[in-house]
Amino acid sequence: MSGTFPSSPAFQQVGFRSILPTSVSTSISGRRQARQLAGQRWGLTGILPTMTRAQFTPIFAFCVKQRGQLDTFTLIPPVLSTRQATTTVGSPLVAGASQTGRTLTTDGWGADGTCMKSGDFFKLTGNDKIYMCTADATASSYSATLTFEPALLTSPDDNTSITVSSVPFTVSLNSEIQEFFVDPKFYNYEIEFIEAL
């Protein structure tokens, strides 16, 4: 891990995608067979605003320091890393060990009500994987069940903390080649990231 991607200047635009390699075949009779080939990962594209040299060079130097796709780093994407729900966050925790699958029982929310909305992201302490809620979650007596994708990679321990604000994605560059375009005064730069586990 080699640091956190610079937050300034902020991305002008962020592209976001879910990558889930699958194989689908259809027989002559029309029967369809599908299977998942690998685990799910998130991909991001960051488009920066037109920059001066002073604004651009620290960002490009950070990318060069990653040595292509070799190193990983933290990226906190603007907007996407902040939950949509407006209830008080509190200190959400996993409630009970040995949980698996696509739901997670949690407690420690700061208030009752909608604590996570469909499309919100979260991260479990001690695990680099980012999960996305696929349904709204409502806290009652400060407890809530989160429904999400993909399935848990590992079973979290009881009382594992859950990050729901400024969610840090662990990523690497998605290309070994980094290039930029410059006119006499201004620089334009677009970067591809891939979740690294």
C-alpha positions as CSV (number, residue, x, y, z in Angstrom):
1,M,0.0,0.0,0.0
2,S,1.5,3.3,-1.0
3,G,-0.7,6.1,0.3
4,T,-3.9,7.8,-0.6
5,F,-4.7,9.3,-4.0
6,P,-4.6,13.1,-3.8
7,S,-8.0,14.6,-3.2
8,S,-7.3,18.0,-4.8
9,P,-8.1,18.9,-7.4
10,A,-11.3,16.8,-7.1
11,F,-12.5,14.7,-10.0
12,Q,-14.7,16.6,-12.4
13,Q,-16.4,13.3,-13.3
14,V,-16.2,9.7,-12.0
15,G,-17.2,6.6,-14.0
16,F,-18.1,3.6,-11.9
17,R,-18.6,-0.1,-12.9
18,S,-19.1,-3.5,-11.5
19,I,-16.9,-6.2,-13.0
20,L,-18.1,-9.8,-12.7
21,P,-16.6,-12.2,-15.2
22,T,-19.2,-14.8,-16.3
23,S,-19.5,-17.4,-19.0
24,V,-22.8,-17.9,-20.8
25,S,-23.6,-20.6,-23.3
26,T,-26.8,-21.4,-25.1
27,S,-27.6,-24.8,-26.5
28,I,-29.3,-25.5,-29.8
29,S,-32.6,-26.1,-27.9
30,G,-32.2,-22.6,-26.4
31,R,-31.3,-23.7,-22.9
32,R,-29.0,-21.2,-21.2
33,Q,-26.2,-22.1,-18.9
34,A,-24.3,-19.4,-17.0
35,R,-21.5,-19.5,-14.4
36,Q,-19.4,-17.0,-12.5
37,L,-15.7,-17.3,-13.5
38,A,-14.1,-15.0,-10.9
39,G,-14.9,-12.7,-8.0
40,Q,-16.6,-9.3,-8.4
41,R,-14.5,-6.1,-8.4
42,W,-15.3,-2.4,-8.8
43,G,-13.7,-0.3,-11.5
44,L,-13.5,3.5,-11.5
45,T,-12.6,6.1,-14.1
46,G,-11.5,9.5,-12.7
47,I,-11.6,12.5,-15.1
48,L,-9.8,15.5,-13.6
49,P,-10.6,19.1,-14.6
50,T,-8.2,21.1,-16.8
51,M,-5.2,21.8,-14.6
52,T,-2.2,24.0,-14.4
53,R,1.2,22.3,-14.2
54,A,1.4,23.0,-10.5
55,Q,-1.9,21.2,-9.9
56,F,-1.1,18.3,-12.3
57,T,2.4,17.3,-11.5
58,P,1.8,16.0,-7.9
59,I,-1.0,13.8,-9.3
60,F,1.1,12.4,-12.1
61,A,4.0,11.8,-9.8
62,F,1.7,9.8,-7.5
63,C,0.6,7.7,-10.4
64,V,4.2,7.1,-11.6
65,K,5.1,6.1,-8.1
66,Q,2.6,3.2,-8.3
67,R,4.9,1.5,-10.9
68,G,2.2,0.6,-13.3
69,Q,-0.2,-1.9,-11.7
70,L,2.3,-3.1,-9.1
71,D,1.3,-1.1,-6.0
72,T,-2.0,-0.5,-4.4
73,F,-3.3,2.6,-2.7
74,T,-6.5,4.1,-1.2
75,L,-9.0,6.1,-3.2
76,I,-12.0,7.9,-1.6
77,P,-14.2,8.7,-4.6
78,P,-16.2,11.9,-4.2
79,V,-20.0,11.6,-3.7
80,L,-20.0,7.7,-4.1
81,S,-18.1,7.2,-0.8
82,T,-20.8,9.1,1.2
83,R,-24.0,7.4,2.2
84,Q,-27.3,8.8,1.1
85,A,-29.2,8.1,4.3
86,T,-29.4,11.1,6.6
87,T,-29.9,9.4,10.0
88,T,-27.1,9.7,12.6
89,V,-24.4,7.1,11.8
90,G,-23.3,6.2,15.3
91,S,-20.7,3.4,15.4
92,P,-22.1,0.5,13.3
93,L,-20.7,-2.9,14.1
94,V,-21.3,-6.5,12.9
95,A,-23.7,-8.1,15.3
96,G,-22.7,-11.8,15.7
97,A,-19.9,-13.9,14.2
98,S,-20.1,-16.6,11.5
99,Q,-22.2,-14.6,9.1
100,T,-22.0,-15.4,5.4
101,G,-23.8,-14.6,2.2
102,R,-25.4,-11.4,1.1
103,T,-26.9,-10.1,4.3
104,L,-25.3,-8.9,7.5
105,T,-26.9,-8.3,10.9
106,T,-25.5,-5.0,12.4
107,D,-26.0,-2.8,15.5
108,G,-24.6,0.4,16.9
109,W,-26.5,2.8,14.5
110,G,-26.9,6.3,16.0
111,A,-30.7,6.5,15.5
112,D,-33.6,4.5,14.3
113,G,-34.8,5.0,10.7
114,T,-33.2,4.4,7.3
115,C,-29.5,4.0,8.0
116,M,-28.3,2.8,4.5
117,K,-29.9,3.3,1.1
118,S,-29.7,1.1,-1.9
119,G,-26.5,2.0,-3.7
120,D,-24.6,3.0,-0.6
121,F,-21.2,1.5,-0.1
122,F,-19.6,0.1,3.1
123,K,-16.3,-1.5,4.2
124,L,-15.6,-3.9,7.0
125,T,-12.5,-3.3,9.1
126,G,-9.7,-5.8,8.3
127,N,-11.1,-6.5,4.8
128,D,-10.3,-4.5,1.7
129,K,-13.4,-5.5,-0.2
130,I,-16.1,-2.9,-0.7
131,Y,-19.8,-3.9,-0.6
132,M,-22.8,-2.1,-2.1
133,C,-26.3,-2.1,-0.5
134,T,-28.9,-3.5,-2.8
135,A,-31.9,-2.5,-0.6
136,D,-32.6,0.2,1.9
137,A,-31.8,-0.8,5.5
138,T,-33.8,0.5,8.4
139,A,-32.4,0.6,12.0
140,S,-34.8,-0.4,14.7
141,S,-33.5,-0.3,18.3
142,Y,-30.2,0.7,16.7
143,S,-29.9,-2.6,14.8
144,A,-30.3,-3.2,11.1
145,T,-29.8,-5.9,8.5
146,L,-27.8,-4.9,5.4
147,T,-28.5,-6.6,2.1
148,F,-25.7,-6.2,-0.4
149,E,-23.5,-7.4,-3.3
150,P,-21.2,-9.2,-3.7
151,A,-21.4,-12.0,-1.1
152,L,-19.1,-11.7,1.9
153,L,-15.6,-12.9,1.0
154,T,-14.9,-13.9,4.6
155,S,-17.0,-14.2,7.7
156,P,-16.4,-11.1,9.9
157,D,-15.9,-11.3,13.6
158,D,-18.5,-10.1,16.0
159,N,-18.2,-6.3,16.7
160,T,-16.1,-5.7,13.5
161,S,-16.6,-2.0,12.8
162,I,-18.2,-0.9,9.5
163,T,-17.1,2.2,7.6
164,V,-20.1,3.9,5.9
165,S,-18.7,7.5,5.4
166,S,-15.7,8.4,3.3
167,V,-15.4,4.8,2.3
168,P,-11.8,4.1,1.3
169,F,-11.5,1.8,-1.8
170,T,-8.2,-0.1,-2.1
171,V,-7.3,0.1,-5.7
172,S,-4.4,-0.1,-8.2
173,L,-4.0,1.6,-11.6
174,N,-5.8,-0.4,-14.3
175,S,-3.1,0.1,-16.9
176,E,0.7,-0.1,-17.1
177,I,0.7,3.0,-19.3
178,Q,-0.1,6.5,-17.9
179,E,-0.3,9.4,-20.4
180,F,-1.4,13.0,-20.3
181,F,-2.1,15.7,-22.8
182,V,-0.8,19.3,-22.5
183,D,-1.3,22.4,-24.4
184,P,1.0,25.4,-23.7
185,K,-0.6,26.1,-20.3
186,F,-3.1,23.4,-19.3
187,Y,-3.1,19.6,-18.6
188,N,-5.9,17.1,-19.1
189,Y,-5.8,13.7,-17.4
190,E,-8.0,10.7,-17.0
191,I,-7.2,7.7,-14.8
192,E,-8.5,4.1,-14.7
193,F,-8.6,2.3,-11.3
194,I,-9.5,-1.3,-10.4
195,E,-10.3,-2.6,-6.9
196,A,-7.4,-4.6,-5.5
197,L,-8.0,-7.2,-2.8
